[in-house]
Amino acid sequence: MPKFKDFEAHITDENWNPLEEFMIEEFEDEKLVTCYVPSVSNQRFCVTARCHTRLGGSLTWASIISVDGIEIATYGCGPYNTAELSTVVASENTGRPLTFANVKLTDNDEEASGTTKDLESLGTITVSFVRFRASGKRDSTIRAEASELKDQVLHERNKKAGGHRASLGDPFPYTVKPAQLGDFLDEEDSPQFRIMFRYRSIDLLQAQDIAPRPEPIPEENADPVDISDREEGSSGGKRNANGDPSHSKPSSKKKRRVKMEDEEVANMRVRDFRRAIASGPSDVLAIVEATERASRQAT
């Protein structure tokens, strides 16, 4: 997971399985770490953050979580507590889950509502770590969160901006906890550290060589061609340097045929010898010489 010194954060699915991270880059001068994660349309997700450094007294760490450039919520975090954001407040007793969704596109300039700033932050989830001094008081006022996280329509020419955006799922019963009151010691635009996730579909990440592409599936070896029925002396088919067929494993049918041909030739030679013996010694010698020539030619 992206981590710098004592700060860390990650994105999980609805079952708390961390999404795979690609191209983790660290920019120490900017106090920033970035990476890419794969997103799936209609998939719920959760943002978690933690800092392993403990601040003394009433000081603690807070994580400001922004999605697509819109600040969603602020949670305390530290060595013993992890900030978790998977649901935003819709009303005093309902919440709506964070989900990935497809970007809506139009070719009508008047219908397009996305601005240049929207495009720059679209497809990003940022966790900013700031110092916070708690007052010991809590605010029981219930406020709806992510009111600006709405469906923005982008122009067709911006369809390569990322393909996905963040959205809110259907409302469900949700218990809202009172917020801790206090003061921030760091300005929002100059936090102690930031971790930024850029989410894209896995197909887009692979097309941009950010995520590794799947290994090609090897083709199954083609079945050997049965040439047992070809006529002897045929020139068809591929042959190797020795003039033999290029099949590394001849079929059993061909083997049986070769064996039968060898037996037939042997039987013919036996008959020839018998006839030669009956005819006389000169014919026997002729048969022997012919057999030796045939053997030399075969080898």
Secondary structure by P-SEA (a helix, b strand, c coil): ccccccccccccccccccccccccccccccccccbbbbbbccccbbbbbbbcccccccbbbbbbbbccccccccccccccbbbbcccccccccbbbbbbbbcbbbbcccccccccaaaaaaccbbbbbbbbbbbccccccbbbbccccccbbbbccccccccccccccccccbbbbbbbbbbbbccccccccbbbbbbbbcaaaaaaacccccccccccccccccccccccccccccccccccccccccccaaaaaaaaaaaaaaaaaaaaaaaaaaaacaaaaaaaaaaaaaaaaaac
